[in-house]
């Protein structure tokens, strides 16, 4: 357990009948000591692999628990989706933990729309827990996933609470799409988010696969493809793990450099190295990233010849050809 998990454990009340763990795989052993009914929903595939398969569930299986322990997500939409998924048990206690520096008043307000009583624990080792209890309040919420038509790309985009970018096209992805000119037929959208890149590629007649480490992204991409009548093969996984060697003509990616609240580039750099294995000879890796990141030289070193396709004050688009 890390300090957040330890504080959640210490703040948890006894006597739970059914427990939900939200992005908190480190609490599985503790939760199974409270009850046999433990349900774990992890957005990150890497977290989910730490949980016995029999305990892993989606949000539709969380309703009816009387205790929920979770790590507070970065997105307020993700927090609201979690809370709504927990159902309307009048005796429900929700405990969400985070580093104090990552807490904000908006988290209390989001919880306050659903619970009459919201309070904070004392700070311990730079961590704190928000506690929400009391009879559930009926709050006006729209169902998940949510959808919106983006006139710029001419597509209906879907999103769950933790989907990067929500139902909008972020500036980096939009710059990438404005210049994207993929060669070949078999294309992989890696880090698919709300599925906009995959949908554009499928609309153009490509055979498209899409992958993301986030459950919210994978399910959103499936819904985006369905809403637009497109065929996309979507998978939940870590980077290019499990992808066959020399299996695609192109990889298109807007790779993350955050994991939760923390900045993290190691997984993206590892993906660059693995892209060489998955691309066919002469295949392309199209990438957009924040212009301050030194990734062009990493692409050149790890994959092959890299050219600058487009750049603005914030983002850089590159095309790398596997040598």
N, C-alpha and C positions, 0 to 999 in steps of 0.2 A: 504494500500500500504506500502511496505517496501521501503528503500532508493533507490534500483535499479529501482523499478516500478515508483517511483516519478520522478527520473531523466529521465527515458524514456518518461514519460508524458510531462515533461517540455521541452524536446528536440524535441518533435514531431512537424512537420510542420502542419499548418492548411490546410483545403481544401481537405482532402483525399476522394477519391471516393470509394475505397475498402481497408479494413485493414486486415492484417494477424497478429495474435498474436501467437508467438512461445514460448511455455513453460512459458507463462505469464498470467495465469488466473486472477491475480489481476488487470489487465488492462481492463477487459471486460466492466465495467461500463463507463470508460473513452472512450473506442473505440466506444461504441454504441452512445456516444454523438457526434462523428465525422461523422458517416455514418451508414446506415442500413445494409450495406454489411460488416459484421465482420465474419471472419473465424478463428477458433482457433484450433491449432494442439499442443497437449500436449503429450509428450512421457510417462510421469509418470501418471499412472491411478489415483493416488490421486489428482493430479492437474486437470485432466480431469473431475473429479466429481464436481469441483467447477464451471464448465462452463455449461450453458444451452445446452441441447442435440442438439437443433436446430443449434447451432453454431459450434459444434465439427465436425472437418473434418480430413481426412487423407492428406498426402502430395500431392496426385494427384489432390486435389481441391484448391490448393493455387495459381496457376498461374492466372495472370491477376490483382492482387492487385497492388496498387501504393504506399502503405505504409506498411512496416513490422516492428513490434516491438517485440523484443524477448530478452530473457535472454541467454547470450552466453553460449553454452554448453561446457562441459569439453573436449569433443572429437572434434578434427578438422574435422574428417570425418562427424560427426553429423552436424557441422556448414556448411560444403560444401553441404551436402544433403539438408539442409534447404534452402540454397541460390539457388541451382539448381531448387528446387521445386517451387520457387517463379515465375518462368517463365521469359519472356523476355520483359516485359513492359519497354519501354525506359525511362519512367518517374519514375521508382521505386526508393524509398528511403528505405534503410534498416538501422535500429537502433538496435544495440545489446548492452545490458548492463551487467555489472558484477562488483564485487568487484575489486578494483585496484590490489590487491595481486594475483588475479587469471587471470589477463590479461597477454598476452605474444605476442611477435612480430609475431609469427606464425599465430595468428588470423588475424592480419592486412594483412599478405601475402596471406592467404586463401581468404579473401575478395577481395584483389587486383587482384586475378586471374579472377574475375568476374565483377568488377567495376573499372572504371578508376580513381575514386576519393574516397579515404578512409582517414578519419580524426578522431580525438578523441576529445571528449568534455573536458571541465575543470573537475577536480576532485571535487566531492561534497559528503561529508559524506563518504569518503573512497570508492566511486563508480565512475565509468566513463562509458561513452557510446561511442562506435565506430559507426561512420556514414559512410555509403557507398552509393554513388549516381552516376548519370551519365548514359549515354547509356550503356546497358548491353554489356559486352564483350563475345564473343564466346570462352569459355574455353573447352579444351578437357577433358571430364568427362565420366567415365563409368557409366552405369545405375545401380540403386539400385533395389533390393539387389544384392550384389556381392557374388560370390561363389568361392570356392577353394577346391580342393581335398586334404584331409589330409591322407597321406599314413600311418601314424601311427595307425589311427583308421579305415582306409579303408572306409571313408565316404566323400561325398561332403558336405561341410559346407557353410551356407549362413549367410550373415550379412547385416544389415542396418547400417547407420552411427553411431548410438548410441548403437549398440549391444555390450555388454561386450565381450571383447576378439576378436572382429571382426570375421574373418573366421578362426582363429587359436584356438588351444586348449591350454588354459593357464596351467601353471605348476601345480597348485593345482588340477585342474580338471583331468589332465593326471595322477597324482598320485592316485586320487580317482578311476579312471577307471582301473588302473593297479591292484587294489586290490578289486574291487567291486564284491561281491558274494551275490546277493540279493536272499532271499527266498520269495516264494509267487508269485502270478500272477498279481495282480492289484498294479501298481506302479505309484507314482507321482514324476515327476521331478519338484522341486520347485525352482524358480529362474533360468529358463531354458536357458537364454542367447542365444547362437546360435543353441541350440538344440542338441548338441553332446551327452549329457547324455541320453536324451529321445530317440535319434536314436539308440544308442547302446542297450538300454533296449528293444526297439521295435524289433530290429534285432534279439535279443535273444528269441523272442517269448512272451514277456510280453504284457499285456494290459496297455498302457501307457497314462497317462495324463501329461500335462506340463502347468505350470503357471508362469507368471512373471508380475511384476508391470510395466515393460517397454514395450511400444508398439513396439519398435525396436526389442526387444527380441522375443516377441510373433510372429511377422510377420516373423522373421528370422527362428524361430523353425518350423513354418508351411512350409517355403520354403525348409529347410533342410530335413524334412520328405518327402515332395513331390519329391525332387531331388533324394532321395534314395529309392523311392517306398515303403515307410513305412507308417503305420497308427499311428498317434499320435493325441489325442484330446487336443487341445491347448486353453487355456483361459487367458484372460487379467484381472488381479485383484490384490488385496493387500493381500499378504501372503496366509493364508488358509481360509480367509473369504469366506463364501458360500460353503465350502466343507462339505459334509455330515459326521456325526459322524461315526466312525468305518467303513470307506468306502474303505480303502486301506491296503494292506499288507505291503507296504514299502514306505517311502519317501526318496528320494535321493536329496541332495542339496549342492550346493556351494554358501552359502548365502552371500549377500553383507554386507559390513560394511561401505559403503559410500552412501549418497544420494546427487547426484550432486557433488559439490566440498567438501561438509561437511562429516566428519566422523560421522556415526550414527549406533549404535548397538541396539537401543531400539526395532526396528521392528523385528530384527532377534531373539532377546530374547523372544519377544512375540510369534513369530512363534514356537519356541521350546516348549513353554507352550501349544500352540494350537495343536501341533503335537500329543500330548497325546490323544486329543479328536478325531482326524481324523484317527489315526492308530487303527487297530483291535487289540484285546488283543494278545500279543506276537509279534506284528508287529515291524518292524525295521526302525530306522532313521539313514541313512548313511549321514555323514557330513564331509566336508573338510573345513579347516579354517586356517588362519595364526597362526603359532605355538605360537606367543606371546599372543594370546587372551585367556582369562580364560574360555573358553566355555565348556571344558570337564566337569568341576564340575557343570556348569549350566545345561548341558544335563542330568547329573546324578540326579540333584535335581528336574528338571522340567519334565523329561520323564521317565527315568528308568536306569537300569544298563548299564553302558557305558564302552566299552573296546577300547583301542588303537589298531588300525589296522595297521597303517603305519605312519611314520614320517620322514621328512628330515629337513634340516636346516631352511626351510621356512614354510612348511605346515604340518598339522596333519590331519589324516583321522581317524574317529571314527565310531563305530557301537553301537547304543543304542537300547535296547529292551524294548518296552513298558511293564511295569509291571501291 
